Amino acid sequence: MKRKVQKLYYSIGEVSNLIGVKPHVLRYWETQFLVLNPKKNRAGNRIYKVRDIKFIITIKDLLYDKGYTIEGARKKLRESKNNPDVLIEQLSIPFAEPDRRAIIQSLKKDLYELGKLVESL
């Protein structure tokens, strides 16, 4: 069985290619979002951890896909307690409106109960 080896650190070029934005955009976002603060190696090159990349994905989604302004994206990140995993999960839910979410949760509960009923037969 082959295991995918995950790197600990990624260069700005690797992150740029992975995310689909130019390196200068990543450098600009560092000035606008305090949560995005990659370390630098001895040569002064930025080194991004997986956590940094999650923030970048979240920021890109907020700005490019959801249409937030930079200030709006900053506010959204603050509301999520600076946890990119929670925000990424929330942003990926297509029916995040409260009414639709309640309907989906109700359907999920009904399906669960139906499954239990079928198992007992």
C-alpha contacts under 8 A as a table, 3 or more apart, distances in Angstrom:
res1	aa1	res2	aa2	distance
7	K	10	Y	7.01
8	L	49	K	6.02
8	L	50	V	7.22
9	Y	47	I	5.57
9	Y	48	Y	5.29
9	Y	49	K	5.00
9	Y	50	V	7.44
10	Y	14	E	6.02
10	Y	15	V	6.43
10	Y	47	I	5.45
10	Y	48	Y	4.97
10	Y	49	K	6.49
11	S	14	E	5.21
11	S	15	V	6.29
11	S	45	N	7.49
11	S	46	R	6.23
11	S	47	I	5.16
11	S	48	Y	6.31
12	I	15	V	5.11
12	I	16	S	5.90
12	I	23	P	6.25
12	I	26	L	7.86
12	I	45	N	7.94
12	I	46	R	6.15
12	I	47	I	6.81
12	I	48	Y	7.17
13	G	16	S	4.96
13	G	17	N	6.20
13	G	23	P	6.55
14	E	17	N	5.25
14	E	18	L	6.03
15	V	18	L	4.93
15	V	19	I	5.93
15	V	48	Y	7.65
15	V	53	I	7.13
16	S	19	I	5.40
16	S	20	G	5.63
16	S	21	V	5.23
16	S	22	K	5.58
16	S	23	P	5.59
16	S	26	L	7.48
17	N	20	G	5.20
17	N	21	V	6.96
17	N	22	K	7.84
19	I	56	I	7.75
19	I	57	I	6.77
21	V	25	V	6.45
21	V	26	L	7.28
22	K	25	V	5.36
22	K	26	L	6.80
23	P	26	L	5.10
23	P	27	R	6.34
24	H	27	R	5.00
24	H	28	Y	6.11
25	V	28	Y	5.00
25	V	29	W	6.13
26	L	29	W	5.08
26	L	30	E	6.38
26	L	56	I	7.92
27	R	30	E	5.18
27	R	31	T	6.93
28	Y	31	T	5.31
28	Y	32	Q	6.63
29	W	32	Q	4.95
29	W	33	F	5.83
29	W	36	L	7.36
30	E	33	F	5.48
30	E	34	L	6.65
30	E	36	L	5.33
30	E	37	N	6.12
31	T	34	L	7.05
32	Q	70	I	7.45
33	F	36	L	5.59
33	F	74	R	6.49
34	L	37	N	6.51
35	V	55	F	7.58
35	V	82	N	6.97
36	L	52	D	6.16
36	L	55	F	6.70
36	L	56	I	7.48
37	N	52	D	7.43
38	P	46	R	6.02
38	P	47	I	5.86
38	P	48	Y	5.25
38	P	49	K	7.35
38	P	52	D	6.68
39	K	46	R	5.79
39	K	47	I	5.53
39	K	48	Y	6.87
40	K	43	A	7.57
40	K	44	G	5.16
40	K	45	N	5.15
40	K	46	R	4.40
40	K	47	I	5.57
41	N	44	G	5.20
41	N	45	N	5.51
41	N	46	R	6.54
41	N	47	I	6.65
42	R	45	N	7.46
48	Y	51	R	7.90
48	Y	52	D	5.71
48	Y	53	I	6.73
49	K	52	D	5.23
49	K	53	I	6.48
50	V	53	I	5.00
50	V	54	K	6.26
51	R	54	K	5.09
51	R	55	F	6.43
51	R	84	P	7.69
52	D	55	F	5.13
52	D	56	I	6.28
53	I	56	I	4.91
53	I	57	I	6.15
54	K	57	I	5.09
54	K	58	T	6.16
54	K	84	P	5.90
54	K	85	D	7.23
55	F	58	T	5.02
55	F	59	I	6.03
55	F	84	P	5.48
56	I	59	I	5.01
56	I	60	K	6.01
57	I	60	K	5.15
57	I	61	D	6.10
58	T	61	D	5.10
58	T	62	L	6.16
58	T	84	P	6.53
58	T	87	L	7.16
58	T	88	I	5.95
59	I	62	L	5.12
59	I	63	L	6.08
59	I	73	A	6.80
60	K	63	L	5.20
60	K	64	Y	5.57
60	K	65	D	7.31
61	D	64	Y	5.46
61	D	65	D	4.94
61	D	66	K	6.20
62	L	65	D	5.95
62	L	66	K	4.88
62	L	67	G	6.27
62	L	68	Y	5.51
62	L	73	A	5.94
63	L	66	K	6.00
63	L	67	G	5.10
63	L	68	Y	4.85
63	L	69	T	6.26
63	L	70	I	6.93
63	L	73	A	6.79
64	Y	67	G	5.59
64	Y	68	Y	7.54
68	Y	71	E	7.83
68	Y	72	G	5.44
68	Y	73	A	5.68
69	T	72	G	4.96
69	T	73	A	6.05
70	I	73	A	5.07
70	I	74	R	6.14
71	E	74	R	5.04
71	E	75	K	6.27
72	G	75	K	5.08
72	G	76	K	6.20
73	A	76	K	5.01
73	A	77	L	6.17
74	R	77	L	5.18
74	R	78	R	6.27
75	K	78	R	5.06
75	K	79	E	6.20
76	K	79	E	5.07
76	K	80	S	6.42
77	L	80	S	5.19
77	L	81	K	6.75
77	L	82	N	5.52
77	L	83	N	7.65
77	L	84	P	7.76
77	L	87	L	7.56
78	R	81	K	5.31
78	R	82	N	5.68
79	E	82	N	7.43
80	S	83	N	5.81
80	S	84	P	7.53
80	S	86	V	6.89
80	S	87	L	6.07
83	N	86	V	5.74
83	N	87	L	6.61
84	P	87	L	5.09
84	P	88	I	5.85
85	D	88	I	5.20
85	D	89	E	6.17
86	V	89	E	5.19
86	V	90	Q	6.20
87	L	90	Q	4.98
87	L	91	L	6.01
88	I	91	L	5.15
88	I	92	S	6.15
89	E	92	S	5.26
89	E	93	I	6.71
90	Q	93	I	5.57
90	Q	96	A	7.33
91	L	94	P	7.63
91	L	96	A	7.95
93	I	96	A	5.51
95	F	100	R	5.72
95	F	101	R	5.98
96	A	100	R	6.88
96	A	101	R	5.85
97	E	100	R	5.50
97	E	101	R	5.99
98	P	101	R	5.02
98	P	102	A	6.12
99	D	102	A	5.27
99	D	103	I	6.45
100	R	103	I	5.10
100	R	104	I	6.21
101	R	104	I	5.09
101	R	105	Q	6.10
102	A	105	Q	5.10
102	A	106	S	6.11
103	I	106	S	5.09
103	I	107	L	6.20
104	I	107	L	5.05
104	I	108	K	6.07
105	Q	108	K	4.99
105	Q	109	K	6.21
106	S	109	K	5.13
106	S	110	D	6.23
107	L	110	D	5.02
107	L	111	L	6.10
108	K	111	L	5.13
108	K	112	Y	6.16
109	K	112	Y	5.08
109	K	113	E	6.28
110	D	113	E	5.17
110	D	114	L	6.10
111	L	114	L	4.95
111	L	115	G	6.08
112	Y	115	G	5.10
112	Y	116	K	6.36
113	E	116	K	5.08
113	E	117	L	6.25
114	L	117	L	5.01
114	L	118	V	6.25
115	G	118	V	5.13
115	G	119	E	6.19
116	K	119	E	5.12
116	K	120	S	6.37
117	L	120	S	5.28
117	L	121	L	6.76
118	V	121	L	5.40
